[in-house]
């Protein structure tokens, strides 16, 4: 199975249609599913990494997963804040064994990301710029979860940084949209670090599957409809991304604890300020602060995120279901105070 597309939605539409027609069934440990094997997916415009649909437009959880990688750790508490279901993947209640961040940045004490950057700066034509995620020791014991991703390879060709990801297994409905977002963001971060343009993104999967429990969801997605136009995230600033990422990670920690930044005082580009605004909007949505969400939407530099913010705004206006959270208190207006 080979699928090439300009946008994530074009990619998902073809993938789901193929899987829904598939007669190849299997019943692994996580439930019955249909499967295609030996799949290659290619996203020609990696910045078109977000679905423009209500069902698969998951900017906040996708962003949370990317930032989890960038913590360089595997802490459950960090990712559970964005994706609560990760609690089922933890064996000790505090970490996720299959978490990618520690493996990418501190696998056996080795910073693989730094090594790849060093290699490609010295030898731009190298074919050795590979980050290993799945390890030989992942099969030595029975674990709740092991990485679905095997390797991340980076190639500089004609001044563009291409990325080639190999997956042993990929959940087409829940996992694939998150993976494409996080990995293409990493691809762009690496491209900016190397002074390269952003090239195509390739995603090879041993087992690409759709669980029976998500079959109806995939059908709803296909019925939802969307315009097949390329609406992409803005280009990442070409200045050192790691300094900006460090600032974003600091803001994330403060926002998580209920302290909001003065956006005008953040020493980062508007691209990264928008990311920080999204983090605040996510926090506000947990407490149904609809007016404050709308205020922050008006401050966004890019309109690409409007539909995702609107969803949070609409949800914040709905009656509370379940336990009521303690309302947050704000000393100053959002965006101008802390």
C-alpha positions in Angstrom: 0.0 0.0 0.0 1.4 3.3 -1.1 -0.3 6.7 -0.4 1.1 10.1 -1.3 -0.7 13.3 -0.5 -0.2 17.0 0.1 -2.1 17.2 3.4 -2.8 15.0 6.4 -6.5 14.9 5.6 -5.8 13.8 2.1 -3.6 11.1 3.5 -6.1 10.0 6.2 -9.0 9.9 3.7 -7.1 7.4 1.5 -5.9 5.3 4.4 -9.2 5.0 6.1 -11.0 4.2 2.9 -8.5 1.4 2.2 -8.7 0.0 5.7 -12.5 0.0 5.8 -12.4 -2.1 2.6 -9.8 -4.5 3.9 -10.7 -8.1 4.5 -7.5 -8.8 6.4 -8.3 -9.2 10.0 -6.1 -9.9 13.0 -6.6 -10.0 16.8 -3.4 -8.8 18.6 -3.3 -8.0 22.3 -5.2 -4.7 21.9 -8.3 -6.1 20.1 -9.6 -7.1 16.8 -8.6 -4.9 13.8 -8.2 -4.8 10.0 -4.7 -4.4 8.8 -2.5 -3.5 5.9 1.2 -4.5 6.0 4.2 -3.0 4.3 2.7 0.4 4.0 4.5 3.6 2.8 2.8 7.0 3.4 4.3 10.2 2.0 3.3 13.7 3.1 4.6 16.1 0.5 3.9 19.2 2.5 4.9 18.4 6.1 3.5 21.7 7.4 0.0 20.5 6.4 0.3 18.3 9.4 -3.1 19.1 11.1 -6.5 17.7 10.2 -9.0 20.3 9.3 -11.9 18.2 10.6 -13.8 18.2 13.9 -13.1 14.5 14.5 -9.4 14.4 13.8 -8.4 18.0 14.4 -6.3 17.4 17.6 -3.8 20.2 17.9 -3.7 20.2 21.7 -3.1 16.5 22.4 -0.7 16.4 19.4 1.2 19.4 20.8 1.3 17.8 24.2 2.8 14.7 22.8 5.5 16.7 20.9 6.4 18.6 24.1 6.5 15.4 26.0 9.3 14.2 23.7 11.1 17.5 24.1 11.1 17.1 27.9 13.7 14.4 27.2 11.9 12.2 29.9 9.2 9.6 30.0 7.1 11.0 32.9 3.5 9.9 33.0 2.4 13.1 34.7 3.4 15.3 31.8 1.5 13.4 29.1 -1.5 12.5 31.2 -2.3 16.2 31.4 -2.8 16.2 27.7 -3.8 12.6 27.0 -5.3 10.9 30.1 -5.5 7.5 28.5 -1.7 7.2 28.9 -2.2 6.2 32.5 -3.1 2.7 31.1 0.4 2.5 29.6 2.3 3.0 32.8 3.6 0.1 34.9 4.7 2.0 37.9 2.2 4.9 38.0 5.0 7.5 37.3 6.7 6.7 34.0 5.8 5.3 30.6 8.4 2.7 29.6 7.8 3.2 25.8 8.1 7.0 26.0 10.1 8.5 23.2 11.7 11.6 24.8 14.3 9.8 26.9 15.1 7.4 24.1 15.7 10.2 21.6 17.7 12.5 23.9 19.3 10.2 26.5 19.2 6.6 25.3 21.9 4.8 27.4 23.3 8.3 28.1 23.5 9.2 24.4 21.8 12.2 23.0 20.9 10.8 19.6 19.3 14.1 18.3 22.5 16.0 19.1 24.6 13.3 17.4 22.5 13.5 14.2 22.8 17.2 14.0 26.6 17.0 14.5 26.9 14.4 11.8 24.8 16.2 9.2 26.7 19.5 9.8 29.9 17.7 9.1 28.7 15.4 6.4 25.5 16.7 4.8 25.3 13.7 2.4 25.4 11.1 5.1 23.0 8.2 5.2 23.8 7.4 8.9 21.7 10.1 10.5 19.4 7.7 12.2 17.7 7.9 15.7 16.9 4.5 17.2 13.7 4.3 19.3 12.8 0.6 19.5 15.7 -1.2 21.1 16.8 -4.9 21.4 16.0 -4.9 25.1 12.3 -4.1 24.4 11.7 -7.8 23.7 13.6 -9.0 26.8 10.6 -8.6 29.1 6.8 -8.5 28.8 5.8 -4.8 28.9 2.5 -2.9 28.9 3.9 -0.9 26.0 7.0 -0.7 23.9 7.7 1.9 21.2 5.7 1.6 17.9 8.4 3.6 16.2 11.6 1.9 15.2 13.8 4.6 13.7 13.8 8.2 12.5 16.2 8.9 9.6 17.2 12.3 8.3 18.5 12.9 4.8 19.7 16.2 3.3 19.1 16.2 -0.4 19.1 19.3 -2.7 19.2 21.6 0.3 16.1 20.0 1.8 15.8 17.9 5.0 13.8 14.8 4.3 12.6 12.5 7.1 11.9 8.8 6.9 10.2 7.1 9.8 9.9 3.4 10.2 7.1 2.0 12.4 6.6 -1.6 13.5 2.9 -0.9 14.2 0.6 2.1 13.8 -3.0 2.7 15.0 -4.4 4.5 11.9 -7.2 6.3 13.8 -5.7 7.3 17.2 -2.0 7.1 16.6 -1.2 8.2 13.0 -2.4 11.8 13.2 -0.4 12.4 16.4 2.7 10.7 15.0 2.6 12.7 11.8 2.3 16.0 13.7 5.0 15.3 16.2 7.5 13.8 13.7 7.0 16.5 11.1 7.5 19.2 13.8 10.7 17.5 14.8 11.7 17.4 11.2 11.2 21.1 10.9 13.1 21.7 14.1 16.0 19.8 12.7 15.8 21.5 9.4 16.0 24.9 11.1 18.9 23.7 13.2 20.8 22.7 10.0 19.8 25.7 7.9 17.9 23.5 5.4 14.5 23.8 3.7 11.8 21.4 4.7 11.6 18.3 2.5 9.0 15.6 2.2 8.0 13.3 5.0 7.9 9.5 4.6 6.2 7.1 7.0 6.8 3.3 6.6 4.6 0.9 8.6 4.9 -2.8 9.1 1.3 -3.1 10.4 -1.0 -0.2 9.8 -4.4 -1.1 11.4 -7.8 0.1 12.3 -9.3 -1.3 15.4 -12.9 -2.5 15.3 -13.8 -0.1 18.1 -12.8 2.8 15.8 -14.4 1.6 12.6 -17.5 3.7 13.0 -15.3 6.7 13.9 -13.4 6.4 10.7 -16.7 6.2 8.7 -17.9 9.4 10.4 -14.6 11.1 9.5 -15.0 10.2 5.8 -18.7 11.4 5.9 -17.7 14.6 7.6 -16.2 16.1 4.5 -13.6 18.8 4.1 -12.1 20.9 1.4 -9.0 19.3 -0.2 -7.0 22.5 0.0 -3.5 22.9 1.5 -3.9 24.8 4.7 -0.6 24.6 6.5 1.0 25.8 9.7 3.3 28.8 9.2 7.0 28.2 8.6 9.1 27.8 11.7 11.5 30.7 12.3 15.0 29.8 11.0 16.8 31.2 14.1 18.0 28.6 16.6 14.9 26.7 17.5 16.3 25.1 20.7 16.5 28.4 22.5 12.8 29.1 21.7 11.9 25.5 22.6 13.5 26.0 26.0 11.4 29.1 26.5 8.2 27.3 25.4 9.0 24.4 27.8 9.4 26.9 30.7 6.1 28.5 29.8 4.4 25.1 29.6 5.4 24.3 33.2 4.2 27.7 34.4 0.9 27.4 32.6 0.4 23.9 33.9 0.7 25.3 37.4 -1.7 28.1 36.7 0.7 31.0 36.1 0.3 32.7 32.7 3.0 34.6 30.8 3.1 38.2 29.7 3.3 37.4 26.0 4.7 40.7 25.0 7.7 40.0 27.3 8.5 36.6 25.9 11.8 36.8 24.0 10.6 34.5 21.1 9.1 34.8 17.7 5.4 35.1 17.1 5.4 31.5 15.8 6.4 30.3 19.3 4.2 32.8 21.1 1.2 31.3 19.3 2.3 27.9 20.6 2.4 29.3 24.1 -1.0 30.9 23.6 -2.4 27.5 22.6 -1.0 26.1 25.9 -2.9 28.7 27.9 -6.0 28.1 25.9 -5.8 24.4 26.7 -5.5 25.2 30.4 -8.4 27.7 30.2 -10.6 25.1 28.5 -10.2 22.8 31.5 -11.9 25.4 33.6 -14.4 26.5 31.0 -13.1 30.0 30.8 -14.8 30.8 27.5 -14.4 34.6 27.5 -10.7 34.3 28.2 -10.3 31.8 25.4 -12.0 34.2 23.0 -9.7 37.0 24.1 -6.6 34.9 23.4 -7.9 33.8 20.0 -8.0 37.5 19.0 -4.3 37.8 20.0 -3.1 34.8 17.9 -0.7 35.8 15.1 -1.8 33.0 12.8 -5.4 32.2 11.9 -4.5 28.6 11.1 -5.4 27.6 14.7 -8.8 29.3 14.8 -10.9 26.3 14.2 -9.3 24.4 17.0 -9.6 27.3 19.4 -13.3 27.7 18.4 -13.9 24.1 19.4 -12.4 24.8 22.8 -14.5 27.9 23.1 -17.7 26.1 22.2 -16.9 23.3 24.6 -16.2 25.8 27.4 -19.7 27.1 27.0 -21.4 23.8 27.5 -22.8 22.7 30.9 -20.3 21.0 33.1 -20.6 17.2 33.1 -19.0 15.3 35.9 -17.0 16.7 38.8 -16.7 20.5 38.9 -13.2 21.8 38.9 -12.2 24.7 41.1 -12.3 27.9 39.0 -9.0 29.6 38.2 -8.4 33.1 39.5 -6.7 35.7 37.3 -4.9 38.7 38.7 -4.7 40.5 35.3 -6.1 40.2 31.9 -4.9 37.2 29.8 -1.9 38.2 27.7 -1.0 41.3 29.6 -0.4 39.9 33.1 0.7 36.8 34.9 
